[in-house]
Amino acid sequence: MSDTIAHILISIGVLFDLLGCVGLVRLPDVYNRLQAATKCVTLGTCMILIGVLVLVGFNALGIKAVICMVFVLLTSPTSAHALARGSHKAGVPLWPDSVTDKYKERKGAEK
């Protein structure tokens, strides 16, 4: 039973990773691409690692999967935020159909 649950979790994780990769190719600007990469790949990778944990249990490999999950959950959103902020400060334009630019609005209000 746990093998079936583990394989389902791993399959869902691979699907999310695949959708994140499709988002990297299909979305129009760097900010939307970062969103797809961060949300989908973080969730997908964590689901794969949870599936590995369910499959092998709490042995050395399972603990390594938990440690990797913690690192992915900490580093992926942080790096995406840094890349998006750096892109915005460097002047990378938003997609022309973007609705709002909250960072620019807040930056303009501070001046």
GUKOLZA-838244 format. One line per 4 residues: number of its first residue (from 1); their letters; for each residue x, y, z of N, C-alpha, C, O, CB. Coordinates in nm, 2 decimals, decimal comma. Each point is the difference from the previous one (the first is absolute). Glycine has a CB too. Example, Ala and Ser with C-alpha at 12.3 -4.5 7.8 and 13.67 -1.06 7.14 Angstrom:
1	as	1,32 -0,57 0,78 -0,09 0,12 0,00 0,09 0,12 0,00 0,10 0,00 0,07 -0,29 -0,12 0,05; 0,15 0,23 -0,19 0,09 0,11 0,00 -0,08 0,11 0,08 0,05 0,11 0,01 0,07 -0,17 -0,23
END
This chain:
1	msdt	0,08 -0,12 0,00 -0,08 0,12 0,00 0,09 0,13 0,00 -0,03 0,09 -0,07 -0,15 -0,22 0,19; 0,28 0,13 -0,04 0,09 0,11 0,01 0,08 0,02 -0,13 0,03 0,11 -0,04 -0,02 -0,13 0,29; 0,02 -0,09 -0,32 0,06 0,01 -0,13 -0,09 0,07 -0,10 0,05 0,08 -0,08 0,08 -0,29 0,13; -0,25 0,18 -0,05 -0,10 0,07 -0,09 -0,01 0,15 0,03 0,01 0,08 -0,09 -0,14 -0,30 0,07
5	iahi	0,12 0,25 0,15 -0,01 0,14 0,03 0,13 0,08 -0,04 0,00 0,11 -0,05 -0,15 -0,17 0,25; 0,27 -0,01 -0,17 0,12 0,06 -0,04 0,01 0,02 -0,15 0,05 0,11 -0,04 0,06 -0,22 0,24; -0,15 0,02 -0,28 0,01 0,01 -0,14 -0,10 0,11 -0,05 0,03 0,07 -0,10 0,04 -0,31 0,08; -0,18 0,25 0,08 -0,10 0,11 -0,03 0,06 0,14 0,03 -0,01 0,09 -0,08 -0,18 -0,25 0,12
9	lisi	0,25 0,17 0,08 0,07 0,13 0,04 0,11 0,03 -0,10 0,02 0,12 -0,04 -0,08 -0,16 0,28; 0,14 -0,05 -0,27 0,11 0,02 -0,10 -0,05 0,04 -0,13 0,05 0,09 -0,07 0,09 -0,25 0,19; -0,25 0,10 -0,17 -0,06 0,03 -0,13 -0,06 0,14 0,00 0,02 0,07 -0,10 -0,07 -0,31 0,07; -0,01 0,28 0,14 -0,05 0,14 0,01 0,11 0,10 0,00 -0,01 0,10 -0,06 -0,19 -0,19 0,19
13	gvlf	0,31 0,05 -0,06 0,11 0,09 0,00 0,07 0,02 -0,13 0,03 0,11 -0,04 0,01 -0,18 0,27; -0,03 -0,04 -0,31 0,05 0,01 -0,13 -0,09 0,08 -0,09 0,05 0,08 -0,09 0,06 -0,30 0,12; -0,24 0,21 -0,02 -0,10 0,08 -0,07 0,02 0,15 0,03 0,00 0,08 -0,10 -0,16 -0,28 0,10; 0,17 0,23 0,12 0,02 0,14 0,04 0,14 0,05 -0,06 0,00 0,12 -0,05 -0,14 -0,15 0,26
17	dllg	0,24 -0,05 -0,20 0,13 0,05 -0,06 -0,01 0,02 -0,15 0,05 0,09 -0,05 0,07 -0,22 0,23; -0,20 0,04 -0,25 -0,02 0,01 -0,14 -0,08 0,13 -0,03 0,04 0,07 -0,10 -0,03 -0,32 0,08; -0,11 0,28 0,10 -0,08 0,12 -0,02 0,09 0,13 0,02 -0,02 0,10 -0,07 -0,19 -0,23 0,14; 0,30 0,12 0,03 0,09 0,11 0,02 0,09 0,02 -0,12 0,03 0,12 -0,03 -0,04 -0,16 0,28
21	cvgl	0,06 -0,07 -0,31 0,09 0,02 -0,12 -0,08 0,05 -0,11 0,05 0,08 -0,08 0,09 -0,27 0,16; -0,27 0,15 -0,10 -0,08 0,06 -0,11 -0,02 0,14 0,03 0,00 0,08 -0,10 -0,12 -0,30 0,06; 0,10 0,26 0,16 -0,02 0,14 0,03 0,12 0,09 -0,03 -0,01 0,11 -0,04 -0,14 -0,18 0,22; 0,27 0,01 -0,16 0,12 0,07 -0,03 0,01 0,03 -0,15 0,06 0,10 -0,04 0,06 -0,21 0,23
25	vrlp	-0,17 0,02 -0,27 0,01 0,02 -0,15 -0,12 0,09 -0,05 0,02 0,08 -0,09 0,09 -0,31 0,07; -0,23 0,21 0,08 -0,11 0,07 -0,06 -0,04 0,14 0,06 -0,06 0,08 -0,08 -0,02 -0,31 0,05; 0,12 0,26 0,15 -0,04 0,13 0,05 0,08 0,11 -0,05 0,12 -0,02 -0,05 -0,18 -0,10 0,26; 0,01 0,24 -0,21 0,05 0,11 -0,09 0,12 0,08 0,06 0,08 0,04 -0,08 -0,31 -0,02 0,00
29	dvyn	0,24 -0,01 0,21 0,12 0,08 0,05 0,07 -0,07 0,12 -0,05 -0,10 0,04 -0,07 0,31 -0,12; 0,23 -0,15 0,12 0,08 -0,06 0,10 -0,08 -0,02 0,13 0,02 -0,09 0,08 0,19 0,19 -0,18; -0,30 0,00 0,14 -0,07 -0,01 0,12 -0,10 -0,11 0,01 -0,01 -0,07 0,10 0,04 0,32 -0,08; -0,10 -0,27 -0,13 -0,10 -0,11 -0,01 0,08 -0,14 0,00 -0,05 -0,09 0,05 -0,12 0,24 -0,17
33	rlqa	0,28 -0,15 0,05 0,08 -0,12 -0,01 0,05 -0,04 0,14 0,01 -0,12 0,04 0,05 0,17 -0,28; -0,01 0,05 0,31 0,04 -0,03 0,14 -0,11 -0,05 0,09 0,02 -0,09 0,08 0,15 0,27 -0,11; -0,29 -0,13 0,01 -0,11 -0,05 0,08 -0,03 -0,15 -0,03 -0,01 -0,08 0,09 -0,09 0,32 -0,09; 0,10 -0,27 -0,13 -0,02 -0,14 -0,04 0,11 -0,09 0,05 -0,03 -0,11 0,06 -0,09 0,19 -0,26
37	atkc	0,24 -0,03 0,19 0,11 -0,09 0,05 0,00 -0,01 0,15 0,02 -0,11 0,05 0,12 0,18 -0,24; -0,17 0,03 0,26 0,00 -0,01 0,14 -0,11 -0,08 0,06 0,02 -0,09 0,08 0,09 0,31 -0,08; -0,23 -0,19 -0,04 -0,12 -0,07 0,05 0,00 -0,14 -0,04 -0,01 -0,09 0,09 -0,12 0,30 -0,09; 0,13 -0,24 -0,12 -0,01 -0,14 -0,05 0,12 -0,08 0,04 -0,02 -0,12 0,04 -0,12 0,20 -0,23
41	vtlg	0,25 -0,03 0,17 0,12 -0,09 0,02 0,02 -0,02 0,15 0,04 -0,11 0,04 0,07 0,19 -0,25; -0,14 0,02 0,29 0,02 -0,02 0,15 -0,10 -0,11 0,04 0,03 -0,09 0,08 0,05 0,33 -0,05; -0,21 -0,22 -0,07 -0,10 -0,10 0,04 0,03 -0,14 -0,06 -0,01 -0,10 0,07 -0,16 0,29 -0,05; 0,21 -0,19 -0,14 0,03 -0,13 -0,07 0,11 -0,07 0,06 0,00 -0,12 0,03 -0,09 0,21 -0,23
45	tcmi	0,20 -0,02 0,23 0,12 -0,06 0,06 -0,03 -0,05 0,14 0,04 -0,11 0,04 0,11 0,26 -0,17; -0,23 -0,07 0,21 -0,04 -0,04 0,13 -0,09 -0,13 0,00 0,02 -0,09 0,09 0,01 0,33 -0,01; -0,12 -0,24 -0,18 -0,08 -0,12 -0,01 0,08 -0,13 -0,03 -0,02 -0,10 0,05 -0,17 0,25 -0,13; 0,29 -0,13 -0,01 0,09 -0,11 -0,03 0,07 -0,05 0,12 0,02 -0,12 0,03 0,01 0,21 -0,26
49	ligv	0,02 0,01 0,31 0,08 -0,04 0,12 -0,09 -0,06 0,11 0,04 -0,09 0,07 0,12 0,27 -0,13; -0,28 -0,13 0,07 -0,10 -0,07 0,09 -0,03 -0,14 -0,05 -0,01 -0,09 0,09 -0,09 0,32 -0,03; 0,09 -0,25 -0,19 -0,02 -0,13 -0,05 0,11 -0,09 0,03 -0,01 -0,12 0,04 -0,12 0,21 -0,22; 0,26 -0,04 0,17 0,11 -0,08 0,04 0,00 -0,03 0,14 0,03 -0,12 0,04 0,10 0,23 -0,22
53	lvlv	-0,17 -0,02 0,27 0,00 -0,02 0,14 -0,11 -0,11 0,03 0,03 -0,09 0,09 0,04 0,33 -0,04; -0,18 -0,24 -0,11 -0,10 -0,10 0,02 0,05 -0,13 -0,05 -0,03 -0,11 0,06 -0,16 0,28 -0,08; 0,26 -0,17 -0,09 0,05 -0,13 -0,06 0,10 -0,07 0,09 0,00 -0,12 0,02 -0,05 0,22 -0,25; 0,15 -0,02 0,28 0,11 -0,06 0,07 -0,01 0,00 0,15 0,06 -0,07 0,07 0,08 0,13 -0,26
57	gfna	-0,23 0,03 0,24 -0,01 0,01 0,15 0,10 0,09 0,06 0,08 0,07 -0,07 -0,18 -0,29 0,07; 0,11 0,22 0,13 0,09 0,09 0,07 0,14 -0,07 0,02 0,04 -0,03 0,12 -0,23 0,14 0,00; 0,26 -0,13 -0,23 0,13 -0,05 0,01 0,09 0,11 -0,05 -0,04 0,12 0,00 -0,02 -0,36 -0,03; 0,19 0,21 0,00 0,09 0,11 -0,04 -0,05 0,07 -0,13 0,01 0,12 -0,01 0,18 -0,25 0,11
61	lgik	-0,24 0,06 -0,19 -0,05 0,06 -0,12 -0,12 0,09 0,02 -0,02 0,10 -0,05 0,11 -0,30 -0,08; -0,18 0,15 0,22 -0,12 0,08 0,03 0,03 0,13 0,07 -0,06 0,10 -0,02 -0,06 -0,31 0,04; 0,22 0,20 0,07 0,04 0,12 0,07 0,07 0,10 -0,09 -0,02 0,12 0,01 0,05 -0,25 0,20; 0,05 0,08 -0,31 0,06 0,08 -0,10 -0,11 0,07 -0,09 0,01 0,12 -0,04 0,19 -0,27 0,04
65	avic	-0,31 0,08 -0,03 -0,11 0,06 -0,07 -0,07 0,11 0,08 -0,03 0,10 -0,06 -0,01 -0,32 -0,05; 0,03 0,21 0,24 -0,06 0,10 0,08 0,09 0,12 0,00 -0,04 0,12 -0,01 -0,07 -0,29 0,15; 0,24 0,15 -0,12 0,10 0,11 0,00 0,00 0,07 -0,14 0,00 0,13 0,00 0,14 -0,25 0,16; -0,15 0,05 -0,27 -0,01 0,06 -0,13 -0,13 0,08 -0,01 0,00 0,11 -0,07 0,14 -0,30 -0,03
69	mvfv	-0,25 0,14 0,15 -0,13 0,08 0,00 0,02 0,13 0,07 -0,05 0,10 -0,05 -0,08 -0,31 0,04; 0,19 0,21 0,12 0,02 0,13 0,08 0,08 0,09 -0,09 -0,03 0,12 0,00 0,02 -0,24 0,22; 0,12 0,08 -0,28 0,09 0,08 -0,08 -0,08 0,06 -0,12 0,02 0,12 -0,03 0,18 -0,25 0,11; -0,28 0,04 -0,14 -0,07 0,05 -0,12 -0,11 0,10 0,04 -0,01 0,11 -0,07 0,05 -0,33 -0,04
73	llts	-0,10 0,20 0,22 -0,11 0,09 0,05 0,06 0,14 0,05 -0,06 0,10 -0,01 -0,07 -0,30 0,08; 0,26 0,20 -0,03 0,06 0,12 0,04 0,07 0,08 -0,11 -0,01 0,12 -0,01 0,05 -0,23 0,23; 0,02 0,03 -0,31 0,08 0,07 -0,10 -0,07 0,04 -0,13 0,03 0,10 -0,06 0,16 -0,23 0,15; -0,29 0,05 -0,13 -0,07 0,03 -0,13 -0,08 0,13 0,01 0,02 0,08 -0,09 -0,03 -0,33 0,05
77	ptsa	-0,07 0,27 0,14 -0,07 0,13 0,00 0,09 0,12 0,02 -0,02 0,11 -0,05 -0,18 -0,23 0,14; 0,31 0,10 -0,01 0,09 0,11 0,03 0,08 0,04 -0,13 0,01 0,11 -0,03 0,01 -0,19 0,27; 0,02 -0,02 -0,31 0,08 0,03 -0,12 -0,09 0,06 -0,11 0,04 0,09 -0,07 0,11 -0,28 0,12; -0,28 0,14 -0,06 -0,09 0,06 -0,10 -0,03 0,15 0,04 -0,01 0,08 -0,09 -0,09 -0,31 0,05
81	hala	0,09 0,26 0,16 -0,03 0,14 0,05 0,12 0,08 -0,04 -0,01 0,11 -0,05 -0,14 -0,19 0,24; 0,27 0,03 -0,16 0,12 0,08 -0,03 0,02 0,02 -0,15 0,04 0,11 -0,05 0,07 -0,20 0,25; -0,14 -0,01 -0,28 0,01 0,01 -0,15 -0,11 0,10 -0,05 0,04 0,08 -0,09 0,05 -0,31 0,08; -0,21 0,23 0,06 -0,10 0,09 -0,04 0,03 0,14 0,04 -0,02 0,09 -0,08 -0,15 -0,27 0,09
85	rgsh	0,22 0,20 0,11 0,03 0,14 0,04 0,12 0,05 -0,08 0,00 0,12 -0,03 -0,09 -0,17 0,26; 0,19 -0,03 -0,25 0,12 0,04 -0,08 -0,04 0,03 -0,14 0,05 0,10 -0,06 0,09 -0,24 0,20; -0,23 0,06 -0,20 -0,05 0,03 -0,13 -0,07 0,13 -0,01 0,01 0,08 -0,09 -0,03 -0,32 0,05; -0,06 0,27 0,14 -0,08 0,12 0,00 0,09 0,12 0,02 -0,02 0,10 -0,07 -0,17 -0,22 0,17
89	kagv	0,29 0,11 -0,01 0,09 0,11 0,02 0,09 0,02 -0,13 0,04 0,12 -0,02 -0,04 -0,17 0,27; 0,03 -0,05 -0,32 0,08 0,01 -0,12 -0,08 0,06 -0,12 0,06 0,03 -0,10 0,08 -0,23 0,18; -0,27 0,21 -0,06 -0,08 0,06 -0,10 -0,06 -0,10 -0,10 -0,05 0,04 -0,11 0,18 0,15 0,13; -0,14 -0,32 0,01 -0,06 -0,09 -0,09 -0,15 0,03 0,00 -0,07 0,00 0,11 0,24 -0,18 -0,06
93	plwp	-0,23 0,20 -0,17 -0,14 0,05 0,00 -0,10 -0,12 0,03 0,03 -0,12 -0,03 0,04 0,29 -0,14; -0,18 -0,13 0,22 -0,11 -0,10 0,02 -0,06 -0,02 -0,13 0,02 0,07 -0,10 -0,06 0,01 0,33; -0,04 -0,19 -0,24 -0,08 -0,03 -0,12 -0,09 0,11 -0,02 -0,06 0,05 0,10 0,07 -0,30 -0,06; -0,03 0,30 -0,17 -0,09 0,12 -0,02 -0,14 -0,02 0,05 -0,07 0,10 0,03 0,21 -0,06 -0,23
97	dsvt	-0,19 -0,16 0,21 -0,14 -0,02 0,05 -0,01 -0,02 0,15 -0,10 -0,04 0,05 0,05 -0,06 -0,27; 0,16 0,13 0,29 0,00 -0,01 0,15 -0,09 0,10 0,06 -0,01 0,12 -0,06 0,24 -0,21 0,06; -0,30 0,06 0,10 -0,10 0,09 0,05 0,06 0,10 0,10 -0,04 0,12 -0,01 -0,13 -0,30 -0,01; 0,26 0,14 0,10 0,05 0,10 0,10 0,15 -0,04 0,03 0,04 -0,11 -0,01 -0,27 0,14 0,11
101	dkyk	0,30 0,07 -0,05 0,13 -0,01 0,04 0,01 0,06 0,15 0,03 0,12 0,01 0,06 -0,11 -0,25; -0,11 -0,09 0,34 -0,01 0,04 0,13 0,14 0,06 0,05 0,00 0,09 0,08 -0,18 -0,26 -0,03; 0,29 0,11 -0,09 0,13 0,04 0,04 0,02 0,14 -0,05 0,06 0,09 0,07 0,03 -0,32 -0,07; -0,12 0,26 -0,12 0,02 0,13 -0,06 -0,09 0,11 0,07 0,04 0,11 0,02 0,02 -0,22 -0,24
105	erkg	-0,19 0,06 0,25 -0,09 0,09 0,07 0,05 0,04 0,14 0,00 0,11 0,03 -0,19 -0,21 -0,16; 0,24 0,00 0,20 0,05 0,03 0,13 0,13 0,08 0,00 0,02 0,09 0,08 -0,12 -0,30 0,00; 0,18 0,18 -0,18 0,13 0,08 -0,02 -0,03 0,14 -0,03 0,07 0,09 0,04 0,04 -0,30 -0,12; -0,22 0,24 -0,01 -0,04 0,13 -0,03 -0,05 0,08 0,11 0,01 0,12 0,01 -0,05 -0,20 -0,24
109	aek	-0,03 0,01 0,32 -0,07 0,06 0,12 0,11 0,05 0,10 -0,02 0,09 0,08 -0,19 -0,23 -0,12; 0,32 0,07 0,05 0,11 0,03 0,09 0,08 0,13 -0,03 0,05 0,06 0,08 -0,04 -0,31 -0,03; -0,01 0,28 -0,18 0,07 0,12 -0,05 -0,06 0,13 0,04 0,05 0,10 -0,03 0,04 -0,24 -0,15
END
